Amino acid sequence: TDGAIIEGCVGIGTSAPNTMLTVSKTSGNVFNVKGAGGANVLNIGATAVTTITGTTGNTVFNLTNSGAGDYMNLGTTAFHVQKDGNVGIGTATPSQLLHLSSTTSEKPQLLIENINTDAAQPRIVLYKNAGTSAAADDALGSIAFKGHDDSGTPVIKTYAGIKAYSTVVIGGSEEARLDLSTYTAGANNVTMSLLGGNVGIGTTTPGFGLTIGKSASTPAA
């Protein structure tokens, strides 16, 4: 037999339910499920906080939408999304749109795999979308190799880098330059440039197949 039949909306903590079941609470947990040993398994909080924990009580999933806390967190630092849009993998304090961190040697590693059987390859694309404002010498993208120095308060330095420029943007006559920079005598300088089929060592404006000289340059940052 039916234990209870209730027609209409039911309210818990509210006298004005607007759904079949409305639960209202201004603080603490609105809904709680306990698992083995009485440990909390699922908590839905009054301030838009949802937490899922494992059997040992460790947080598996945390979703927050109030204050300055997490927006979404899987595990302690496995996958973390902040309200500012930054995503952290291995860190709960991502400083960029995508921030990977690891305490393991030779980690983190980024794997981009193509399992198609054709001859085409996977690609990494750095796209400077300047639209109709594209201009000569626009920096298109860079890869920076950073590390600390050994000063009392370690300073992050760009020890080497690769940077690409669009030197000519006229349709049909486009040209580009690729600079390779390294740290030398305490300063980061462009040591080799590829420009229009020419190679420059110590110069960013090689005029011959191989040009060796010195010129002012801007390394990858």
C-alpha positions as a printed NumPy array, in Angstrom:
array([[  0.   ,   0.   ,   0.   ],
       [  1.064,   3.608,  -0.488],
       [  2.661,   5.086,   2.615],
       [  1.695,   8.669,   1.749],
       [  0.186,  10.53 ,  -1.154],
       [  0.703,  14.292,  -1.282],
       [ -0.736,  16.39 ,  -4.069],
       [  0.758,  19.738,  -4.967],
       [  4.11 ,  21.236,  -3.89 ],
       [  5.925,  20.302,  -0.711],
       [  8.076,  22.759,   1.181],
       [ 10.73 ,  22.032,   3.791],
       [ 11.929,  25.174,   5.497],
       [  9.588,  27.292,   3.377],
       [  5.87 ,  27.961,   3.327],
       [  5.909,  28.921,  -0.357],
       [  7.289,  25.947,  -2.332],
       [  7.333,  26.569,  -6.08 ],
       [  8.349,  23.056,  -7.179],
       [  7.178,  19.548,  -6.309],
       [  9.79 ,  19.622,  -3.534],
       [ 11.419,  22.849,  -2.328],
       [ 13.99 ,  22.784,   0.48 ],
       [ 15.074,  26.124,   1.886],
       [ 17.902,  26.862,   4.335],
       [ 20.023,  29.969,   4.787],
       [ 23.14 ,  28.323,   6.22 ],
       [ 24.835,  24.974,   6.618],
       [ 23.945,  21.942,   4.512],
       [ 20.581,  21.791,   2.768],
       [ 20.978,  18.145,   1.771],
       [ 23.316,  15.51 ,   3.155],
       [ 23.907,  11.871,   2.263],
       [ 26.011,   9.688,   4.539],
       [ 27.875,   6.571,   3.473],
       [ 29.696,   3.754,   5.227],
       [ 30.72 ,   4.544,   8.785],
       [ 28.569,   7.668,   8.822],
       [ 30.967,   9.659,   6.639],
       [ 29.419,  12.394,   4.522],
       [ 29.184,  11.36 ,   0.875],
       [ 27.226,  14.243,  -0.638],
       [ 26.636,  17.701,   0.801],
       [ 24.599,  20.43 ,  -0.874],
       [ 25.103,  23.672,   1.004],
       [ 22.879,  26.698,   1.501],
       [ 25.446,  29.014,  -0.109],
       [ 25.7  ,  27.16 ,  -3.433],
       [ 28.359,  24.748,  -2.21 ],
       [ 28.241,  21.141,  -3.399],
       [ 30.758,  18.662,  -1.994],
       [ 31.202,  14.965,  -2.804],
       [ 33.575,  13.032,  -0.575],
       [ 35.018,   9.529,  -0.644],
       [ 34.663,   6.846,   2.006],
       [ 37.655,   8.239,   3.911],
       [ 36.202,  11.739,   3.988],
       [ 38.573,  13.191,   1.374],
       [ 36.956,  15.673,  -0.983],
       [ 36.432,  14.252,  -4.474],
       [ 34.383,  17.095,  -5.937],
       [ 33.751,  20.602,  -4.643],
       [ 31.601,  23.208,  -6.391],
       [ 31.333,  26.714,  -4.975],
       [ 29.581,  29.761,  -6.373],
       [ 29.884,  32.323,  -3.585],
       [ 32.586,  34.445,  -2.021],
       [ 36.19 ,  34.119,  -3.142],
       [ 36.421,  30.337,  -2.851],
       [ 36.639,  27.579,  -5.42 ],
       [ 34.369,  27.491,  -8.405],
       [ 34.993,  23.822,  -9.096],
       [ 37.523,  21.448,  -7.592],
       [ 38.006,  17.741,  -8.344],
       [ 40.059,  16.177,  -5.586],
       [ 42.541,  18.365,  -3.748],
       [ 44.329,  19.716,  -6.838],
       [ 43.519,  17.206,  -9.587],
       [ 41.353,  19.664, -11.529],
       [ 40.537,  23.166, -10.316],
       [ 38.492,  25.902, -11.995],
       [ 38.485,  29.397, -10.51 ],
       [ 35.852,  32.083, -10.951],
       [ 38.278,  34.182, -13.004],
       [ 38.324,  31.382, -15.605],
       [ 41.778,  30.025, -14.751],
       [ 42.061,  26.233, -14.799],
       [ 44.585,  24.341, -12.697],
       [ 45.664,  20.72 , -13.101],
       [ 47.8  ,  19.683, -10.152],
       [ 47.384,  23.096,  -8.51 ],
       [ 44.573,  24.855,  -6.629],
       [ 46.006,  28.302,  -7.422],
       [ 46.231,  28.55 , -11.237],
       [ 47.833,  31.811, -12.349],
       [ 46.991,  31.477, -16.055],
       [ 44.053,  30.283, -18.166],
       [ 45.631,  26.802, -18.048],
       [ 48.187,  26.017, -15.357],
       [ 49.751,  22.546, -15.028],
       [ 51.824,  21.748, -11.944],
       [ 53.521,  18.647, -10.559],
       [ 55.943,  17.688,  -7.792],
       [ 57.091,  14.597,  -9.735],
       [ 60.395,  14.545, -11.628],
       [ 60.054,  15.3  , -15.387],
       [ 56.388,  16.217, -14.897],
       [ 54.059,  17.677, -15.985],
       [ 54.186,  16.425, -19.546],
       [ 51.755,  17.47 , -22.254],
       [ 50.863,  14.722, -24.74 ],
       [ 49.097,  15.531, -27.994],
       [ 48.394,  12.281, -29.848],
       [ 47.006,  11.636, -33.325],
       [ 45.896,   8.033, -33.9  ],
       [ 44.714,   8.518, -37.471],
       [ 46.403,   6.171, -39.972],
       [ 47.086,   8.846, -42.597],
       [ 50.393,  10.714, -42.997],
       [ 49.174,  13.95 , -41.337],
       [ 50.525,  15.049, -37.963],
       [ 49.072,  16.661, -34.819],
       [ 49.761,  20.384, -34.504],
       [ 50.265,  23.111, -31.935],
       [ 48.914,  26.439, -33.245],
       [ 49.778,  29.88 , -31.821],
       [ 47.36 ,  32.3  , -33.527],
       [ 47.641,  36.098, -33.226],
       [ 44.189,  37.291, -34.312],
       [ 44.81 ,  40.939, -35.195],
       [ 42.108,  41.025, -37.876],
       [ 42.351,  44.133, -40.046],
       [ 44.826,  45.669, -37.57 ],
       [ 47.661,  43.311, -38.551],
       [ 50.915,  45.219, -38.926],
       [ 54.529,  44.53 , -39.796],
       [ 56.601,  43.172, -36.891],
       [ 53.567,  41.915, -34.977],
       [ 54.697,  39.266, -32.499],
       [ 52.774,  36.1  , -33.432],
       [ 53.746,  33.836, -30.552],
       [ 56.564,  32.763, -28.301],
       [ 57.814,  29.862, -26.211],
       [ 59.768,  30.849, -23.113],
       [ 62.022,  28.569, -21.064],
       [ 62.027,  29.954, -17.522],
       [ 63.793,  29.122, -14.277],
       [ 65.083,  30.721, -11.062],
       [ 68.486,  32.189, -10.363],
       [ 70.335,  31.396,  -7.124],
       [ 69.94 ,  34.77 ,  -5.414],
       [ 68.744,  34.995,  -1.804],
       [ 65.273,  35.753,  -3.113],
       [ 65.149,  33.671,  -6.32 ],
       [ 64.142,  35.626,  -9.413],
       [ 62.404,  34.003, -12.37 ],
       [ 64.454,  34.457, -15.53 ],
       [ 63.755,  33.574, -19.167],
       [ 66.893,  31.576, -19.942],
       [ 65.951,  30.8  , -23.55 ],
       [ 63.09 ,  31.39 , -25.935],
       [ 61.638,  31.192, -29.425],
       [ 59.58 ,  34.063, -30.853],
       [ 57.919,  34.603, -34.254],
       [ 57.087,  37.873, -36.027],
       [ 55.169,  38.764, -39.179],
       [ 57.656,  41.173, -40.753],
       [ 55.601,  41.829, -43.905],
       [ 51.791,  41.52 , -43.901],
       [ 51.034,  42.696, -47.45 ],
       [ 48.798,  40.123, -49.143],
       [ 50.834,  37.938, -51.507],
       [ 54.154,  39.249, -50.173],
       [ 54.061,  38.037, -46.575],
       [ 57.309,  37.372, -44.721],
       [ 58.167,  36.268, -41.195],
       [ 61.081,  36.152, -38.793],
       [ 61.819,  33.523, -36.166],
       [ 64.154,  34.477, -33.299],
       [ 65.979,  32.134, -30.927],
       [ 67.188,  33.773, -27.731],
       [ 69.472,  32.658, -24.887],
       [ 70.724,  34.18 , -21.644],
       [ 74.332,  35.349, -21.965],
       [ 76.332,  37.266, -19.342],
       [ 73.22 ,  38.055, -17.304],
       [ 71.066,  39.247, -20.187],
       [ 68.604,  37.572, -22.541],
       [ 69.55 ,  38.27 , -26.159],
       [ 68.509,  37.017, -29.573],
       [ 71.354,  34.8  , -30.747],
       [ 69.938,  33.556, -34.076],
       [ 67.233,  34.769, -36.474],
       [ 65.617,  33.221, -39.525],
       [ 64.315,  35.872, -41.933],
       [ 63.103,  35.408, -45.505],
       [ 65.314,  32.366, -46.064],
       [ 68.359,  34.039, -44.514],
       [ 70.032,  33.114, -41.247],
       [ 71.389,  35.724, -38.863],
       [ 73.7  ,  35.048, -35.922],
       [ 73.896,  38.049, -33.62 ],
       [ 71.609,  40.046, -35.923],
       [ 67.851,  40.09 , -36.545],
       [ 68.226,  41.581, -40.044],
       [ 70.299,  39.091, -42.044],
       [ 70.724,  40.255, -45.637],
       [ 72.517,  37.148, -46.921],
       [ 72.193,  33.397, -46.638],
       [ 74.313,  33.593, -43.49 ],
       [ 74.963,  36.9  , -41.758],
       [ 77.032,  37.216, -38.582],
       [ 76.917,  40.494, -36.667],
       [ 75.413,  42.368, -33.754],
       [ 72.168,  44.341, -33.456],
       [ 69.608,  45.361, -30.851],
       [ 66.891,  42.753, -30.444],
       [ 63.923,  41.749, -28.299],
       [ 64.05 ,  38.2  , -26.916],
       [ 61.065,  35.978, -26.212],
       [ 59.357,  36.854, -22.928]])
